[in-house]
């Protein structure tokens, strides 16, 4: 009996080609697209439905998206940390709420256009999450907080593809995506104005406070802590012999600590909200740690200390940012991830 697969469609070329590959592989396929409540206009996916010759269902997940992604985003910024909404959206929306909707339509599996791979381990007892083949595009970082249960029911048709090959496949098959541009910004914020978004959401008025150096010297005044993130250089507006970077955010004192770039180097840090994908980890363990999506990764030693994971870096890294997701790799395998403290 054919497996019934729901392909999560965004309207872009990646999910369109992923659906095309699955359809040609003989799966009983249907499309599913979720609404966040922040769309400028509702997508017309009828052309996608015609091109793939599959039904496409749109589901309204705006309430759960607001609760699990947007509220998390706002509250994390207000606590002086920097959230990662894409990681949270994958865990709580695409592979949870959307998957539940897909199940109600009879789906056995869900598929996405992520550039990532999965495979059973040698014993067949658990799923390994692996980097996508395209090292420039690969997206395993954003999937690091998924559980074994979520990975067991997920397909990644583009895992062995490069972006160039995806575009070539679309051209050869005469596939035309609904969304032409690559998504770069956070989907629910227009023009990347995080401070304005948080103010509009909460009604909180920007509260000014001191900008200080590590030695306590006051350099100037900031116009709201939630407009800043560790490692940020622009917008500080404190002239000096060399650029200042945000070093720390103190919500209790309402102060912004800044320093020179080299002052932001860290040799170790702790992680909580730990998600271990691999069941074969024996601590302490050597791994390559990515402290943000576009970070190249750094050799490190991971060890458990109570409910926390300590990350000791072989070489100090710049702007280890509280609230961001740290992801741990061995070669192409994702061991897991967690939230930087």
N, C-alpha and C positions, 0 to 999 in steps of 0.2 A: 504494500500500500504506500502511495506517495506521501512523503512528509509535507505537511502544510506549513508554509513559511510566510511570516509577515516581514516585508522589507520596509524599514523605517525610511520614509521618503522626505527629504528636505526641499526638493525642487531643484537641487544642484546636480552637477554632472556626476559626482562620486556615487551618490545613492542611486541615480538613474542607471549607471553602468553596472553597479552591484546587482540591481534588480534584473537587468538584461542577462547577466551571467547566470543568475539563479534560474531564470526562466528557461534558458537554453540547456540547463543541467537537468531539467525535467521535474523540478519541484512544483507542487501545487501552491502557487504564489498569489499573494494579494498585498497591496500597498497600504501603509498606515502613516498618517501625518498628524502631528499634534500641534495644537494651538496653545500659545503661552498667554495670550491676552495682550501682548505687546506688539503684535503685527501692525504695520502701517496700513496694510490692506490684506484681505484674505487671499491666499494663493489659489489660483485656478489650476488644479492638477489634472484636469480632464485630458490635456494633451499628453501628460505622462502616462495616464491610464490607457490612452489609445496606442501610444508607442510601444508599451510593454504588453498590451492586450491583457490587462489584469484589472480587477476592481480596485479602487483606491478609497479608503475610508479616512475621513478627517475626524479627530476626536478633540474635544475641548478639555485640556488639562490645566486651564488657567488658574484654578483655585489651588491645586496641589503645587503648581509651579511657583505661585506667589508665596506659599507657605514654606516650601522646602528649599527653594533656590533664592528668590528675591529677598525674603526675610533674613535668611542666612547671610547673604551678601551684605545687606545693610547693617545688621547687628555686628558682624565681624569687623567692618570698617569702624563702627562706633566704639568698638572695644580697643581700637588702636592697632588692629592687625589687618592683614591683606588677604582677602578670600580668594578662592579659586572656583568660580561658579560653574565652569565647564566640567570639572571633575565631579562636583556635586550633582549637576544636571544628569550626567551619565548614570551615576549610582541611583539617584532618587526618581528620575523621570524616565529616561529612555529605556533603562533596563529594569525598571520597577513598575511605575504607574503605566507607562506605555505597554510594557510587556503584559500586564494584567488585562489591558484592553484587548491586546492581540489574542490572549488566551480565550477571552469571551467570544472571539470570532473563530475559535477552533484552531488556533495556531499551535504547532508543536515546537516551533523554533522562531526566533526573531533574528533578522540580519540587518546590518548597518553598513554604511560606506566608509567606516574607519579604516585607516591604513595600519592594520595590526593583524597578528596571526594568533591562532590558538591550536593546541595539540595535546593529546593525552600523553602522560608520562610513560616511562618504559613499563611500568606495572599496570597501566591502564586504570589506575585508581583515582587520578585527579587530572584536572585540566591545567596546562601550562599556558600562560599568556606571554606572547613573544612580540618583539618589535616587527613592524612592517618592513618589507623589503626596501622600500624607498626611504633611505636614511634622512633625506631632506624633508619629507612629508609625514613620516611615521608618527602615529598618535597613541602608542601604547601608554604614554605618560597619563593621558586623560582617562584611561581605563583602569588605573592602578588600584582604585578603591572598590572594584567589583568583587563579588564573592564567587566561590566555586559554583554555587547554585546558579548564579547569573551567567557565568561563562559556559556552563554545561548546555544552556539553551540558546546560545548565540553563535551566529556564523559571521565571518569577516571575509567576504568574497574578494576584497581588494588587497588582502595581505601580501600576495605575491606580485602585485602590480606597482608600477611607478605611476606618477601623475601623468607623465608623457604618454605612457601606454593607455591609460584611462581615456585621455583626450583622443588618442588615435582610434581606440575602440569605438568611442562615441561617433566619431566622424565616419568610420567605415560602416557602422550600422545605421547611419542617418538619425542618430539620437540627438534631440535638441532639448537641453535642460530649461526649466522654467526660470531658474535663477542663474544668471550669467556670471555674476561677480563672486569672487571668493569672499567668504565671511571673515572679517578681521577683528571687529570689535565685539564687545559683549552684546549679545543679541537684544537685550532689553534696555540698553542705554544708547540714546542717539548721540553721535559725535563724541563719544568717550567722556562726556562731562559727568564724572562720578559724583563730585561734590554737589552739583546742581540736582542730580537725580536723588541723592540721599536727602537733601533739604526738602525737595518737593514731596518725597515719600513720607517723611517723618514730621515735617513742620519745624524741625530743629533749625534755629538760626545759628549761623557760624559764630563761634565764640573765640575772640582773639586771645592770644597768649604769647608767651615769650619763646623766642628762638635762642637756644643756648649752645655753647660749645661744651665739650667734655669736661673742661675745667670750671664750668659754671659761668663763664663770661657771657653776658647777654649781647646778642648781635642784632636783634630786631624783634619783629612781631609777626606771628603767623595769623591767618584769617580763618582758622578751622582745622583741627587735627585730622578730621576724616577726609581731607583733601590731599593727604600725603601718604606715602608708603616708604618703607625702608629701602634705601638705595636710590631714591628719587633725587634728581639734581635740579630739574627745571621748576620754577615757581617758588623757590625759596627766597629769592630777591634779597640776598645779603652779599654785597660786594666784598671781595677779599683778594689776596694775592693769588689764590687758586680756588677752583670751584668747591663749594660745600655740597655735601650729600646728606640726606636724612639718615641718621645713625640709629635713632630710637624714638619712639612715640610714647610719651608719659601721659596717660589719660587722667591720672589722679592730680597731677600738678598742671595739667593742660599745657604742657611744654613740649617743644619740638627740639630734640637734640640733633645737632649736625656735626660733621667732621670732614676731614680730608678723605679722599678715596681710600687711602691705605688704612685708615682707622676703621673701615667697614669690613676688614678681613676677619674671618672667624675660622678657628681650627676645629671646633667641636660644637655640637648643639644637640638638643633633645627633641624627640617627636612623640606625640600622643595620637589618639584615635587610630591606632595601628591596624592595618589590614594586610595580613600575610596570605598571599595567593598560593605560594609554594608550601606544600606540607612537609618538605624534606629539609627545612632549615635547622641547623644546629648552631646555636650562638656560643661564642662570638663567631662572626662570619665576615669574610671580605666581600665587598660589593662596590659597584660604581653607583654613586648617588647623584641624582639630578635634583637641584633645589628649585628649579623652575622649568617650564617647558622648553625654552630656548637655551637652556644651560647645557654645555657639552658633556657634563658628568665629571665626577671626581672620585678617585680611588679612596676608599674609606673602610673603616672597621665598624661593624654594627654589633652592639651588645645590649642585652636587656638589663634594665635596672628597675625592678618593680614592674609597674604598669607602663613604663616609658622605655623608649628605645634611644640609646645614646649613639650618635654618629660622630666618629673621630676621623677627621679628614687627613689624608696624607699631606696635602698642600692646602693652606688656608684659602677660603673662597670668599668672594666679594658679595655683600648684601644678602646674607642668609635671612630671609624675611619671615617673621612670625605670621602664621595663618596660611602661608603657602603650602603646597603639597611637596613633600620630599618623596622621590620614587627610587627604588633600589633595584639594580640590575646585576646579573651575572651573565656576561656575554649578551645574547639576545633575549634572555629570559627576564621577565619582571618578577622579582621576588615578592614585592608588595609596596605599600606606600603608607604615608601618615602625614599628620599636620605638624608643621614646624612650630615649636614653642618659642 
